[in-house]
Amino acid sequence: MQPIGLTIKRSRNKYAGERDGELMLIHRCTICAKVAINRIAADDCATAIMQIFDNAAQTSAACQAELDRIGVAMLLSGDADLVSERLFGKSHVGAPIA
C-alpha cells in the first residue's frame, strides 16, 4: 500500500461541519489499485504526512476520478491550512513547515 493523499473522515455528528472530521491517510495498493482509508497514528511523523499531502497535487486525473467515484474527497492545495492545523496545531497555520 502506498500513501497517495489525505482526506477527512465524515463525522456522524449531524451538527459538525464537513471539515470537522478526523484527518485520514488514503492508501492505494501498488498491485491491484484498491483504495483504503487509514487513521493517522500518534507516532506517525507529521512532517512525512505533510509531504504526502504536498505530493497529492501530482495525483493523476484518473486516480482523482476513481476517488471521486468511490466517494473519497482528497484534500488538495486549498486545504493546506486545515492540514497544517490538524498536524501541528493552530499556531502553525500559515507558517512555513521546516
LOPANU-849280 format. One record per atom (N, C-alpha, C): residue number from 1; residue in one letter; x, z, y. Coordinates in Angstrom, 1 decimal, decimal comma. Each point is the difference from the previous one (the first is absolute). Example, Ala and Ser with C-alpha at 12.3 -4.5 7.8 and 13.67 -1.06 7.14 Angstrom:
BEGIN
<1 'a' <13,2 7,8 -5,7>>
<1 'a' <-0,9 0,0 1,2>>
<1 'a' <0,9 0,0 1,2>>
<2 's' <-0,4 -0,7 1,1>>
<2 's' <0,9 0,0 1,1>>
<2 's' <-0,8 0,8 1,1>>
end
This chain:
BEGIN
<1 'm' <0,8 0,0 -1,2>>
<1 'm' <-0,8 0,0 1,2>>
<1 'm' <0,9 0,0 1,2>>
<2 'q' <-0,4 -0,9 1,0>>
<2 'q' <0,8 -0,1 1,2>>
<2 'q' <-0,9 0,4 1,2>>
<3 'p' <0,5 0,9 0,9>>
<3 'p' <-0,8 0,4 1,1>>
<3 'p' <-0,1 -1,2 1,0>>
<4 'i' <-1,2 -0,4 0,4>>
<4 'i' <-0,2 -1,1 0,9>>
<4 'i' <-0,6 0,3 1,4>>
<5 'g' <-0,5 1,3 0,1>>
<5 'g' <-0,6 0,3 1,3>>
<5 'g' <-0,7 1,4 -0,1>>
<6 'l' <-0,7 0,3 1,1>>
<6 'l' <-0,7 1,2 0,1>>
<6 'l' <-1,5 -0,3 0,3>>
<7 't' <-0,8 1,0 -0,4>>
<7 't' <-1,4 -0,1 0,3>>
<7 't' <-0,5 1,4 0,3>>
<8 'i' <-1,3 0,1 0,4>>
<8 'i' <-0,6 1,3 0,2>>
<8 'i' <-1,1 0,2 -1,0>>
<9 'k' <0,0 1,2 -0,7>>
<9 'k' <-1,0 0,3 -1,0>>
<9 'k' <-1,3 0,3 0,8>>
<10 'r' <-1,0 -0,6 -0,5>>
<10 'r' <-1,3 0,2 0,6>>
<10 'r' <-0,5 1,4 -0,2>>
<11 's' <-0,4 0,7 1,0>>
<11 's' <-0,5 1,4 -0,1>>
<11 's' <-1,4 0,0 -0,5>>
<12 'r' <-0,4 1,0 -0,8>>
<12 'r' <-1,3 0,2 -0,4>>
<12 'r' <-0,9 0,6 1,1>>
<13 'n' <0,6 0,6 1,0>>
<13 'n' <-0,7 0,6 1,1>>
<13 'n' <-0,6 -1,0 0,8>>
<14 'k' <-1,4 0,0 0,1>>
<14 'k' <-0,7 -1,1 0,7>>
<14 'k' <0,2 0,1 1,5>>
<15 'y' <0,6 1,2 0,5>>
<15 'y' <0,2 0,1 1,4>>
<15 'y' <1,5 -0,3 0,4>>
<16 'a' <0,8 -0,3 -1,0>>
<16 'a' <1,4 -0,4 0,3>>
<16 'a' <0,1 -1,4 0,5>>
<17 'g' <1,0 -0,2 0,9>>
<17 'g' <0,2 -1,4 0,4>>
<17 'g' <0,7 -0,8 -1,1>>
<18 'e' <0,0 -1,3 0,2>>
<18 'e' <0,6 -0,9 -1,1>>
<18 'e' <1,5 0,2 -0,1>>
<19 'r' <0,6 0,6 1,0>>
<19 'r' <1,5 0,2 -0,1>>
<19 'r' <0,3 1,5 -0,2>>
<20 'd' <-0,9 0,8 -0,4>>
<20 'd' <0,2 1,4 -0,3>>
<20 'd' <0,4 0,4 -1,4>>
<21 'g' <0,1 -1,0 -0,8>>
<21 'g' <0,4 0,2 -1,4>>
<21 'g' <1,5 0,3 -0,2>>
<22 'e' <0,3 0,2 -1,3>>
<22 'e' <1,4 0,2 -0,4>>
<22 'e' <0,8 -1,3 0,0>>
<23 'l' <1,2 0,1 0,5>>
<23 'l' <1,0 -1,2 -0,1>>
<23 'l' <0,4 -0,2 -1,5>>
<24 'm' <-0,1 -1,2 -0,4>>
<24 'm' <0,2 -0,3 -1,4>>
<24 'm' <1,0 -1,2 -0,1>>
<25 'l' <0,7 -0,1 -1,1>>
<25 'l' <0,9 -1,1 -0,3>>
<25 'l' <-0,7 -1,1 -0,8>>
<26 'i' <0,2 -1,2 0,3>>
<26 'i' <-0,5 -1,1 -0,8>>
<26 'i' <1,1 -0,6 -0,9>>
<27 'h' <-0,1 0,0 -1,3>>
<27 'h' <1,0 -0,5 -0,9>>
<27 'h' <-0,6 -1,2 -0,7>>
<28 'r' <0,9 -1,0 -0,3>>
<28 'r' <-0,5 -1,2 -0,7>>
<28 'r' <1,0 -0,2 -1,2>>
<29 'c' <-0,5 -0,2 -1,2>>
<29 'c' <0,8 -0,2 -1,2>>
<29 'c' <0,8 -1,3 0,2>>
<30 't' <1,3 0,1 -0,3>>
<30 't' <0,9 -1,2 0,1>>
<30 't' <-0,2 -1,0 -1,1>>
<31 'i' <-0,8 0,4 -1,1>>
<31 'i' <-0,2 -0,8 -1,1>>
<31 'i' <-1,4 -0,7 0,0>>
<32 'c' <-1,0 0,8 0,2>>
<32 'c' <-1,4 -0,5 -0,1>>
<32 'c' <-0,7 0,0 1,4>>
<33 'a' <0,6 0,5 1,0>>
<33 'a' <-0,5 0,0 1,4>>
<33 'a' <-1,2 0,9 0,2>>
<34 'k' <-0,3 0,9 -1,0>>
<34 'k' <-1,0 1,0 0,2>>
<34 'k' <0,3 1,0 1,1>>
<35 'v' <-1,0 0,3 0,8>>
<35 'v' <0,2 0,9 1,2>>
<35 'v' <-0,5 1,4 -0,4>>
<36 'a' <0,8 1,0 0,5>>
<36 'a' <-0,3 1,4 -0,2>>
<36 'a' <0,2 0,7 1,3>>
<37 'i' <-0,9 1,0 0,3>>
<37 'i' <0,1 0,8 1,2>>
<37 'i' <0,5 1,4 -0,5>>
<38 'n' <1,1 0,5 0,7>>
<38 'n' <0,5 1,3 -0,5>>
<38 'n' <0,2 0,9 1,2>>
<39 'r' <-0,1 1,3 -0,3>>
<39 'r' <0,2 1,0 1,1>>
<39 'r' <1,5 0,1 0,3>>
<40 'i' <0,2 0,4 1,2>>
<40 'i' <1,4 0,3 0,4>>
<40 'i' <0,3 1,4 -0,3>>
<41 'a' <1,1 0,2 -0,7>>
<41 'a' <0,4 1,4 -0,5>>
<41 'a' <0,7 0,7 1,2>>
<42 'a' <0,0 1,3 -0,1>>
<42 'a' <0,6 0,8 1,1>>
<42 'a' <1,5 -0,2 0,1>>
<43 'd' <0,6 -0,4 -1,2>>
<43 'd' <1,5 -0,2 0,0>>
<43 'd' <0,4 -1,4 0,2>>
<44 'd' <-1,0 -0,9 0,3>>
<44 'd' <0,3 -1,4 0,3>>
<44 'd' <0,7 -0,1 1,4>>
<45 'c' <1,0 -0,9 0,1>>
<45 'c' <0,7 -0,1 1,3>>
<45 'c' <-0,9 -0,8 1,0>>
<46 'a' <-0,3 0,7 1,1>>
<46 'a' <-0,8 -0,5 1,0>>
<46 'a' <0,6 -1,3 0,7>>
<47 't' <1,3 0,0 0,1>>
<47 't' <0,7 -1,2 0,6>>
<47 't' <-0,1 -1,2 -0,9>>
<48 'a' <0,1 0,3 -1,3>>
<48 'a' <-0,2 -1,1 -1,0>>
<48 'a' <-1,4 -0,6 0,0>>
<49 'i' <-1,0 1,0 0,2>>
<49 'i' <-1,4 -0,5 0,0>>
<49 'i' <-0,2 -0,8 1,3>>
<50 'm' <0,6 0,4 1,1>>
<50 'm' <-0,1 -0,7 1,2>>
<50 'm' <0,6 -1,4 -0,1>>
<51 'q' <1,1 -0,1 -0,8>>
<51 'q' <0,6 -1,3 -0,3>>
<51 'q' <-0,9 -0,9 -0,8>>
<52 'i' <-0,8 0,6 -0,9>>
<52 'i' <-1,0 -0,8 -0,8>>
<52 'i' <-1,0 -0,5 0,9>>
<53 'f' <-0,5 0,8 1,0>>
<53 'f' <-1,0 -0,4 1,0>>
<53 'f' <0,6 -1,2 0,8>>
<54 'd' <1,2 0,1 0,4>>
<54 'd' <0,6 -1,0 0,9>>
<54 'd' <0,1 -1,3 -0,8>>
<55 'n' <0,4 0,1 -1,3>>
<55 'n' <0,1 -1,2 -0,9>>
<55 'n' <-1,3 -0,7 -0,3>>
<56 'a' <-1,1 0,8 0,1>>
<56 'a' <-1,4 -0,5 -0,3>>
<56 'a' <-0,3 -1,2 0,9>>
<57 'a' <0,6 -0,2 1,1>>
<57 'a' <-0,3 -1,1 0,9>>
<57 'a' <0,4 -1,3 -0,6>>
<58 'q' <0,9 0,1 -1,0>>
<58 'q' <0,5 -1,2 -0,7>>
<58 'q' <-0,8 -0,4 -1,2>>
<59 't' <-1,1 0,8 -0,3>>
<59 't' <-0,8 -0,3 -1,2>>
<59 't' <-0,7 -1,4 0,2>>
<60 's' <0,0 -0,7 -1,1>>
<60 's' <-0,5 -1,4 0,0>>
<60 's' <-1,5 0,0 0,3>>
<61 'a' <-0,5 -1,1 0,5>>
<61 'a' <-1,4 -0,1 0,3>>
<61 'a' <-0,9 0,1 -1,3>>
<62 'a' <0,6 -0,5 -1,1>>
<62 'a' <-0,7 0,0 -1,3>>
<62 'a' <-0,2 1,5 -0,4>>
<63 'c' <1,1 0,8 0,2>>
<63 'c' <-0,1 1,4 -0,4>>
<63 'c' <-1,0 0,7 0,9>>
<64 'q' <0,0 -0,3 1,3>>
<64 'q' <-0,9 0,6 0,9>>
<64 'q' <-1,5 -0,3 -0,4>>
<65 'a' <-0,2 -1,3 -0,3>>
<65 'a' <-1,3 -0,4 -0,5>>
<65 'a' <-0,5 0,7 -1,2>>
<66 'e' <0,9 0,2 -1,0>>
<66 'e' <-0,3 0,7 -1,2>>
<66 'e' <-0,4 1,5 0,3>>
<67 'l' <0,8 0,6 0,9>>
<67 'l' <-0,3 1,4 0,4>>
<67 'l' <-1,4 0,1 0,7>>
<68 'd' <-0,3 -1,0 0,9>>
<68 'd' <-1,3 0,0 0,6>>
<68 'd' <-1,1 -0,2 -1,0>>
<69 'r' <0,2 -0,9 -1,0>>
<69 'r' <-1,0 -0,2 -1,0>>
<69 'r' <-0,3 1,2 -0,8>>
<70 'i' <1,0 0,9 -0,3>>
<70 'i' <-0,3 1,2 -0,8>>
<70 'i' <-0,3 1,2 0,9>>
<71 'g' <-0,1 -0,2 1,3>>
<71 'g' <-0,4 1,0 0,9>>
<71 'g' <1,1 1,0 0,5>>
<72 'v' <1,2 -0,5 -0,1>>
<72 'v' <1,2 0,9 0,5>>
<72 'v' <0,4 -0,5 1,4>>
<73 'a' <-0,1 0,8 1,0>>
<73 'a' <0,3 -0,3 1,3>>
<73 'a' <1,5 0,4 0,3>>
<74 'm' <0,9 -0,9 0,0>>
<74 'm' <1,4 0,4 0,2>>
<74 'm' <0,2 0,2 1,5>>
<75 'l' <0,8 1,1 0,3>>
<75 'l' <0,3 0,3 1,4>>
<75 'l' <1,0 -1,0 0,5>>
<76 'l' <-0,2 -0,5 1,2>>
<76 'l' <0,9 -1,0 0,6>>
<76 'l' <0,6 0,6 1,2>>
<77 's' <0,8 -0,9 0,7>>
<77 's' <0,8 0,5 1,2>>
<77 's' <-0,8 0,7 1,0>>
<78 'g' <-1,2 -0,3 0,2>>
<78 'g' <-0,9 0,7 1,0>>
<78 'g' <-0,3 1,4 -0,4>>
<79 'd' <0,3 0,4 -1,2>>
<79 'd' <-0,2 1,4 -0,5>>
<79 'd' <1,3 0,8 0,0>>
<80 'a' <1,0 -0,4 0,7>>
<80 'a' <1,3 0,7 0,0>>
<80 'a' <-0,1 1,4 0,5>>
<81 'd' <-0,8 0,2 1,0>>
<81 'd' <-0,1 1,4 0,5>>
<81 'd' <-0,7 0,9 -1,0>>
<82 'l' <-1,0 -0,5 -0,7>>
<82 'l' <-0,7 0,8 -1,0>>
<82 'l' <0,9 0,4 -1,1>>
<83 'v' <0,8 -1,0 -0,5>>
<83 'v' <0,9 0,3 -1,1>>
<83 'v' <1,1 1,0 0,4>>
<84 's' <0,6 -0,2 1,2>>
<84 's' <1,0 0,9 0,6>>
<84 's' <-0,6 1,4 0,1>>
<85 'e' <-1,2 0,1 0,5>>
<85 'e' <-0,6 1,3 0,1>>
<85 'e' <-0,2 0,7 -1,3>>
<86 'r' <-0,4 -0,7 -1,0>>
<86 'r' <-0,3 0,5 -1,3>>
<86 'r' <1,3 0,4 -0,7>>
<87 'l' <1,1 -0,7 0,2>>
<87 'l' <1,2 0,3 -0,7>>
<87 'l' <0,9 1,0 0,7>>
<88 'f' <0,0 -0,1 1,4>>
<88 'f' <1,0 0,8 0,8>>
<88 'f' <-0,7 1,0 0,9>>
<89 'g' <-1,3 0,0 0,2>>
<89 'g' <-0,7 0,9 0,9>>
<89 'g' <-0,2 -0,7 1,3>>
<90 'k' <-0,9 0,6 0,8>>
<90 'k' <-0,4 -0,5 1,3>>
<90 'k' <1,1 -0,1 1,0>>
<91 's' <1,0 0,8 -0,1>>
<91 's' <1,1 0,0 1,0>>
<91 's' <0,8 -1,3 -0,1>>
<92 'h' <-0,1 -0,7 -1,2>>
<92 'h' <0,9 -1,1 -0,2>>
<92 'h' <-0,7 -1,3 0,3>>
<93 'v' <-1,3 0,0 0,4>>
<93 'v' <-0,8 -1,2 0,3>>
<93 'v' <0,6 -0,7 1,2>>
<94 'g' <0,4 -1,3 -0,2>>
<94 'g' <0,6 -0,8 1,0>>
<94 'g' <1,5 0,2 0,2>>
<95 'a' <0,5 1,0 -0,7>>
<95 'a' <1,5 0,1 0,0>>
<95 'a' <0,7 -0,9 -1,0>>
<96 'p' <1,1 -0,5 0,3>>
<96 'p' <0,7 -0,8 -1,0>>
<96 'p' <0,4 0,8 -1,2>>
<97 'i' <-0,1 -0,6 -1,2>>
<97 'i' <0,4 0,7 -1,3>>
<97 'i' <1,5 -0,3 -0,2>>
<98 'a' <0,7 1,1 -0,3>>
<98 'a' <1,5 -0,2 -0,2>>
<98 'a' <0,2 -0,5 -1,4>>
end
